[in-house]
Amino acid sequence: MSTTRTVICLLRNDLRLHDNELFHWAQRNAEHIVPLYCFDPRHYVGTYNFNLPKTGPFRLRFLLESIRDLRNMLLSKGSNLVVRKGKPEEVVADLIKQLGSVSSVAFHEEVASEELNVEKKVKEVCAQLKVKVHTCWGSTLFHREDLPFHHMSRLPDVYTEFRKAVESQSRVRPVLQTPERLNPLPPGLEEGAIPTAEDLQQTEPVADPRSAFPCTGGESSALARLKHYFWDTDAVATYKETRNGLIGVDYSTKFSPWLALGCISPRYIYHQIKKYERERTANQSTYWVIFELLWRDYFKFVGIKYGNKMFQVKGLQGKSVPWKMDTKLFDAWKEGRTGVPFVDANMRELALTGFMSNRGRQNVASFLTKDLGLDWRLGAEWFEYLLIDHDVCSNYGNWLYSAGIGNDPRENRKFNMIKQALDYDNNGEYVRRWVPELGAVRGADVHTPWNLSSAALSHAGVSLGETYPNPIVTAPEWSRHVSKKPGGAGPSPRGKKGDGRSFNLKTDSSCKFGVISAVNVYTVT
């Protein structure tokens, strides 16, 4: 039995070396460091309410890429990543007994109940085995101890009040530098193989060339993406104008998948923005990336304040809504066959790539909850399954927001699907990209095929109810955005906010670096 001090660093959503307090603390307090990642079997079962798959193929692929990258990064520092399949509390107990020299187990604290339950069980194991526990906080831009609220119960229930308070009264902490070297693993400890998708009962997803996020996981890709978006292309300088795009890699930062797994630190992003503002330009676009990072912070702190209310059907407000449970409607929504092209295009993009724009997320969430009246938790759990960038607080916080039972001060917020389609895809390019059965319908007419004449449909090779569904629901407010031209010529292209395209469609080469996403009212997308 060894007498040297060993620290186990239990890694979860903190898969990076830069700005990672765990490694700094462990380097000061141990002769041997065990960076540990556990493939927890509870992550690969059904969701809590509806038993939908919990971790989908795109997120799993991104996770495996991130784990491989972290192992390579650790090897370059004289360390390694120990990988195990099993529940963290059981794996930690086994390692403590095996090594006989573990003085402490360290981990970053999380927010949601499942993650907190893991922490509770790890602490219990450590107490039984007389091993100390050290915890850190590192997932947000502003450290929770630096918030200008005496207690989390006093966190404002409106984002704007939170934002103004932290911007005026709090300070973002400096970034912790990447260690030059890390103390090695204990002698004889096996690193463990990184599982494949098949090992976890998943299949490797097929890459879709249309994806707005065709990039790889890991800290290396995250840092390269930031360099590309900030310093190589100056795309950040027009972020506010392009962030509602639908097609291409650079319409938004695409940081969210890396943020969700902790491959990039929000503090690092912030300080890089400040450097960019000093050296190149400071404008509304550079500020808006910070604005979106604050939304991400806010949802995490809301999760702390409200706990499991974030997952309950009545939401944060305890509001009873007569949600429907209709399997046929839900299946049509999740499979992209609602007969509403803008909704279907977004849902198909999600199903085929694991990604969807922020604008799309807001629209399909509004459609599910306000137009179909379905239980918002169906949508939240479907997103949890498919999204590469699933972050539990951002996802559930945004679904509550869309359902009208979260942090939105406005009553009865509802998106008009046709107006949104015309505003953000006014020539229909995005819809035709993902709904090829409407590919021959020209211009904005593609958004309302049910208003086309029989001759126009026939000319486009469309047979409603056969080649493309009739809409499963229509809303009276949609008619305000449909022209009254003879022959049912479809909607007037009144959109003024974008044509669905990225400002720079030659950016797919940035995927060798990886991509990021901005953080806004629907996660950092």
N, C-alpha and C positions, 0 to 999 in steps of 0.2 A: 504494500500500500504506500503510495507516494505521500510525502509531507509538503510538497510544493502547492502553492495556491493556484486553483483553477477557477475561472469564471465561465459559466455557460451564458452566452448571449442568445436568448430565444428570439428569433426574428419572425416577424409576421408581415405587417404592411410597412416595412422599413428596410427595403431591399437595396441599400446603398451604403457606400463608404463615406461620401461627403456629408457634412452636416449631420452626422449620426453620433449622438451623445453616448450611446451604448459602447461603441468601440473606444472612444476617448476615456470613458470611465474604466473600462476593463483593462486598457493598456496601463493605467496608473495603479491598478489594484490586483493584478494577477501576473503570474509567471507564464501561465498557459491560458489561452482563450479558446473557447469552443463556440464558434458561430454555428448556430443550429437552426435548421428549418425543418418543420414537420409537415408532411402531407396528411392533414387531419381528415380521417374518413368522414367526419360529419359535414365536411364541405362538399361532398360528392353524393349526397342523398337528396331527398325531396325537400322542397320549401315547406315552411311551417304551416301555412294555411291550406294550400291547394295541392301540395305534393308535386309541384312542377320541378323539373330538374334544377338543381341549385347552381352548379357551375358548368357553364356551357363550353363548347369546344374552342371558341375564339379566345375567351378569357383564360382557359387552361393553357392554350398554346402560348399566350403572352406571358403567363406565369412561368411556364417551363423555360422560356427564353430568358426571362429575368433571373431565374435561379441559376441557369448556366452562366450567364454573364457575371453574376455575383461571385460564383465560384472562381471564375477566371480572375476577377478583380482581387479577390482575397489571396489567390495563389501568387499574384504579382507582389503582394505585400508580405509574403512569407507565412501566410496562414492558409486556411482552406475552409470550405463550407461543409459541415456535417449534415447529411440529409438522412431523414428517417421517415418511414411510413408509420403513422400511429397518432394517437391522441397526445398532445404536448405534455399533459400532466403525467402520462405513463412513460413517455420517452425520457422526460427529465428525471423521473424517479430511477429509471433503469441506468441512466448515465451516471447519476450521483453514486449509485451503488457500485457500478463498474469501475469508476475512476478512483473513488476513495479520497480524492483531494479537492473536491469542489467546495469552495468557500462561499460562493454566491451564485445566484441565478439572476440575471438582469434582463429586463424587457421594457419596451415602450408600452405605455398604457393606451388602451383603446376606449371606445365609447359605448358601443351597443351591447345588448345583454348576452349574446352568445360569446362574444370576445371577453366580456367581463367574467363570465362563468369559467372560461379557461384560466384567466388570471387567478380567480379564487381557488381553483383546484390546484394550480401550480404552487400557490402560497401555502396551501394545506400540506402538500407533499413536502415542501421545503421545511415547514415547521416540524413535521414528523421526523425528518432526517437531519434536523438541526443545521440547516443551511440558510444563510441570509438571503434576502430578496432585495434587489435594488431596482427601482422603476424610474423611468424618464417620461417626459412629454415632448413629442417632436413632430406631430402630424399637421400642425397648423402654422399659419403665418405668424400670428400673435400667440405667444405662449399664454396658456390659460392663467398663469399666475400674474401676468401683466395686464389683465383686463381691468378696466376702470369700474368694476362692479364688485361690491363687497362680498357678494355671494352669487353663485350661479342662478339662484332663484330670482335675482334682480336683473337678469339678462333681458333686454327689451324684446317684446314680441313682434316688433316691426324691424325689418332689416335696416332701414334708413337710420333709425335711432341708434342701432348698434354701430353702424358704419361711422356715423358722425362722432360718436363717443370714442371709439378706438383711434380714429384718425387724429383726433385732437388731444387725446390724453394718454395714448399708449405708444410704445416704441417697438419696432421690429428688432429682435436680437440679432447680433452678427452671426455669420455663418461659421460653423466649426470646420476647420480645414481637414482635408483628407489625410489620414496618418501616412507617414512615409513608410513605416513598417508596423507590423502587428506581431505580438508574441505568438509563438507557434501552438499547434495542437499538442495535447499531451502525447507522449510517445506511445505508439501502438494503437491509437484510436483510429478505427476505420472511418473513412469519409462517407461511405455509403453511396450507392448509385442514385442518380436522378431518374425518377421513373419516366416512362413514356406515357403518352395519352392512352395507349392500349392497357398499360398497367393499371390505369385509373378508370377503366371501363368506358373510355371515350374513344372517338375516332378523330383522326387528324383532319381538320377542316380544309376544304379546297379554297385556295386563294382566288378571289374574284377581282379581275383587272379593273372593275369600276369602283373599287373601294376608295373611300376618302381617308382611310387609315390603313394603308398596306405596309405597316412598319413593324419593327421587332421590339420585343421587350428588353428591359435591362437599363442599368444606369448609364452605360456607354452610349446607347442609342438616345437616351433622354438628354444627356448633355450635348450630344452632337446636334440633336433637333433644336435645342435652344440656340446654339451657335448659328445654325442655319436660319432660323426664323428671326433672330435679332441681328446678328452681325454680318451674315453673308448676303442676305436678301433685303434687310430693312423692312420685312413684312410687318413687323410689330408696329411700325409707324403708321400703318393704315388699318390696323386691327378693328377699330370701331366701325369703319366703313364696310369691311368685308366679313365681319363675324357672323352675319346672318346668311352667308352663302350656303350652298347645298352640294356643289360639285367641286372636287379638287382637294388637294392636300393643304394648301396654304390659306384657305379662307379664314381659318382660326388657328390658334396656337397648337391644338391637338395635345396639350400637356396632360389631359385628364387620365389616360390609361397609366402613365408613369406615376402621376401623383397618387392614384388609387393604391398602387402597390408600394409607394414610398421609394420608387427608383429615382425620383428627383425631389428635392426639398422645396417647399413653397418659399422659404426664406432665401434660398439660392436664386430662385426666379426673381423675387423682389429686388434683391441687391444687384442683380444683373440689369434689371429695368432701370434702377437708379443710376447705374454706371452708363447705360445707354443714353439716358436723359442728359447726363453731364457731358458725354462725349459726342453725341449726335443730335438728338432732338427730343424735346419733351412736349407732348401734346395730349389731346383727349384719348388718343388710341393707347399710348403708353400707360396712362393712368387707368384706362378701362381694364387692362389685364389685372392690375391690382384690385380694382373694383370687383372683378369676378373671383379672384382669390379670396376676397373677403366674404363673398357668398358661401364659398366652401367652408371657411372658418365658421361662419354663422350657423350653418346646418349642423356642424359637429357640436357646437356649444348648445344649440337647441336640443340635440340628442342627449347631452348631459343634463340639461334642465328638466326635460320631460320624460326621459327614460323610455319605458315600453309604450307610453302613449303614442310614440312615433309609429308604432306598428299596429295599433288597435284601430278597429273599423271606425270609431267615432273621432279619431284623430286627436290633435292637441286641444281642440275646442270642446271635446266631449259632445259633439253635435250628431244627432241622429238623422241619418239620411236613408230613405228607403231604396238602397242599392238593389239592383237586380242581379240574379245569378242565372245567366242564360248561356249555356255552353255553345250554342250555334252562333250567337253574336260574338262571343269571345273568340271562337275559332276563326271566324271571318276576319276579325280585327288582327289577331296575331299572325295569320297567314297572308295578310295583304289582299283580301278579296272582299272588301266592304262595298265595292262599287263606287267609292269616292277616290278618284285617282291620286290625289295628293296624299291622302292617308295611306293608301295601298303602296305607293312608291316608297314612302318612309319605312313602312313595316317590312317590306321586302328587302330594302337595304340592310336593315337591322338583322334580319334572318340570314342573309347571305354573307354578311361581313362582320357582324358584331359591333357595328358602329352606326350612329345616326347623329345628324347635326342637332345642335341645341334647338334651333327653330323647329325642326321636325319633332323632337321630343315633346315640346310644349304643345304642339298641335295634336299629336296622336293621343297624348294624355287627356287633353280637353275633350277630344272626340269620344274616348272610351267612357269618361265620367259624365260629361254633360250632354252629349248627343245620344249615346247608347244607355247611359244611366247604370253602367256596370260597376260593381264593387272595385274601388280604386286599387285594392290589394292584389287583384288579378294582374293589373298592369305592372305594379311594382315588382311582383314576383317574376313576371315574364321578363322584365328588364334585368332583374338580378341574374336570371339564367343566361341571357344573351349578351349583355353589354361587356365589351372588353374593359371598359373603364368603370365598372360597377363599384361605387363607393356607397356603403350602406346608408350613411347619413344624408348624403346628397341625393341619392335615389329616392329614399322614402320621404325625405323632406320636400322634395320637388313634387312627388305624387300627392302629398297632403296639400301642398300649395295649389296644384291644379284641381284637386277635388273640392277646394273651398273649405277645408277643415284644418288648415295649417297656419302659416304665417303671412297670409295675404290680407291686408287691411280692407281690400275692396270686396264687396259682396257680389256674388253671382258673376264672377269673371268667366267668360266663355269665349272661345276663339271661333270666329266665322271661317269655316274651312275654305270656302270659295274666295273670300277676300284675302285670306292668308296665301292661298295658292297664287293669286294674281299679284300680290305684293312681292312675293319672294321667288316665284317661278313663272313670270308673266308670259314667257314664250313657250312654256311647257317642256323645256329641254330636260329638266330633272325627271318629270313624270315619264316622258318617253324613254329615258335611260333605264328606268326600273320596271316599267309596265309596257313591255314591247308589243303586247297585243293592241295597244293604242298608238303604235309608232307611226301610223300613216295619218293620224288626226293632226292637222296643222295648228300651230300657234296656240293661243289660249283656249281654243275650243276643247282641247284635250282634258281640261279640268271638269267639264260638265257634259260628258258624252250623251247623257240622257236627254239633253235639250237639243241635240242635233236632229235634223230631218232624217227620214228613212233613206233618202238618196245620199245624204252626206255620210251616213254610217256605212251604207253599202259601198260607197266609193272608197272608204277607208278600210274596208274588209272587217268591219266590226258588227257583230250581232249581239246586242245586249241580252243578257240571260244565257248566252251560249259561249261566245268567245271572251266576253267580259261581263261581270255581274251587273245587274241593276243595283242601284244604291240600296243598302239595307235600311237606311234612314235618310230623310232629308229634313232640313231645318228651314223654317219660313224666311229667316234673315238671309239665306243664300240668294234668294231671288233678287235682292237689291243689287247684286253684282253680276247679273246675267242680262245681256242685251236683249232687246225686244225686236231684233231684226227679223224680217219675214223668213220663213223656212227654218227657224230654230238654229240660227248660225252660232249659237253658243255665247260664252261670256265675252264682254268687252275687256281688252287687255289694259285695265286701268292701273295695274301695279306700277309703283314708282320706287320700290325699295330694292329691287335687284332682279336679275334674270335667272337666278339659280346657279350662276357660274361663279367660280373663283376668279379673282382679278388676275391670277397668274396660273394658267392651267399647265405650265411646263414644270411644275414643281415635284412631279412624282420621283424625280431623281433624288430628292431629299430623303426618300425612304431608306436609302442606304445608311442614313444617319438615324432614322427613326423619326417619329412625329410627336407633336404635342397637341394640347387642346386647351382652350381657354376656359375659364371657370365661370359660368354664368348661371342664370336662374335655372338651368338644367344641368348642373354639374360643370366640371371644367371641360367644356367641349370646344 
